[in-house]
């Protein structure tokens, strides 16, 4: 079991040295990936019998320490992907004479890691 990734872990994964300018960008990507992960891992729903109101509690909140390792790895990879995505604002990467390729919207490895422990949702 693990916690959501830290800035230091994402920086290490990206093979970057501490840099105040880049750390802010990495932290933003990490916050977005953690937010996505919290939602992806599902919620516990509690109903108030008097009002009928529903309360949604994340299964793994931002301060969780019992996060499955697969979700930790998925959030780490997702953070790195979001950080690198800033170099592909329009969704393409140019390779000089070789042309450009489109960056996929969803990373199948990240989704596979989340899918190991996240609830299956039919929509």
C-alpha positions in Angstrom: 0.0 0.0 0.0 1.1 3.5 -0.7 0.1 7.2 -0.8 -0.5 9.4 -3.7 2.8 10.4 -5.4 4.8 13.4 -4.2 6.5 16.1 -6.1 9.9 14.5 -5.5 8.7 11.1 -6.8 7.3 12.7 -10.0 10.5 14.7 -10.5 12.6 11.5 -10.0 10.4 9.6 -12.5 10.9 12.4 -15.0 14.7 12.4 -14.3 14.7 16.1 -13.5 16.7 18.0 -10.9 14.9 20.4 -8.4 14.1 23.7 -10.2 11.7 26.2 -8.7 10.2 27.1 -12.1 9.6 23.5 -13.2 8.5 22.3 -9.8 5.5 24.6 -10.0 4.5 23.1 -13.3 5.1 19.6 -12.0 3.0 20.3 -8.9 0.1 21.4 -11.0 0.3 18.3 -13.1 0.5 16.2 -10.0 -2.5 17.9 -8.5 -4.5 17.2 -11.6 -3.4 13.6 -11.8 -4.2 13.1 -8.1 -7.6 14.7 -8.6 -8.3 12.4 -11.5 -7.1 9.4 -9.6 -9.3 10.1 -6.6 -12.3 10.3 -8.9 -11.2 7.2 -10.9 -10.8 5.1 -7.7 -14.5 5.7 -6.8 -16.6 7.0 -4.0 -18.6 5.6 -1.1 -22.1 6.9 -1.1 -24.0 7.5 2.1 -27.7 8.5 2.1 -29.3 10.6 4.8 -32.7 8.9 5.5 -34.3 12.1 6.7 -33.5 14.3 3.7 -32.6 11.7 1.1 -29.4 13.6 0.4 -26.4 11.7 -0.8 -22.9 12.2 0.5 -20.0 11.1 -1.7 -16.8 10.2 0.2 -13.7 9.3 -1.9 -12.4 5.8 -1.3 -8.9 7.2 -1.3 -8.7 10.8 -0.3 -5.7 13.1 -1.1 -4.1 12.1 2.3 -4.7 8.4 1.9 -1.9 6.0 2.9 -3.6 2.8 2.0 -3.7 3.5 -1.8 -3.1 0.4 -3.9 0.4 0.3 -5.5 -1.1 0.1 -9.0 -3.1 3.4 -8.4 0.1 5.1 -7.0 2.0 4.1 -10.2 -0.9 5.2 -12.4 -0.9 8.6 -10.8 2.8 8.9 -11.0 2.8 8.1 -14.7 -0.2 10.4 -15.3 1.5 13.3 -13.6 4.6 12.8 -15.8 2.4 12.6 -18.9 0.6 15.8 -18.0 3.9 17.6 -17.4 5.3 16.5 -20.8 1.9 17.3 -22.5 2.7 21.0 -22.2 5.2 20.4 -25.1 2.2 19.3 -27.3 -0.3 22.0 -26.8 -2.2 21.0 -30.0 -1.9 17.3 -29.4 0.9 16.6 -31.9 4.6 16.1 -31.6 6.9 17.1 -34.5 9.9 15.1 -35.4 11.5 17.4 -37.9 11.8 15.8 -41.4 9.9 12.7 -40.2 6.7 14.7 -39.7 4.3 14.9 -36.7 2.4 12.3 -34.8 -0.8 12.7 -32.7 -0.5 12.1 -29.0 -3.3 9.9 -27.8 -5.9 11.2 -25.4 -5.7 8.3 -23.0 -2.6 6.3 -22.0 -3.6 2.6 -22.0 -1.0 1.7 -19.4 -2.3 4.3 -16.9 -5.9 3.2 -17.5 -4.9 -0.5 -17.1 -3.2 0.3 -13.7 -6.3 2.1 -12.5 -8.6 -0.6 -13.7 -6.9 -3.2 -11.5 -8.5 -1.6 -8.4 -11.1 0.9 -9.6 -14.8 0.1 -9.8 -16.2 -0.9 -13.1 -18.6 1.8 -14.3 -21.3 1.3 -16.9 -22.5 4.5 -18.4 
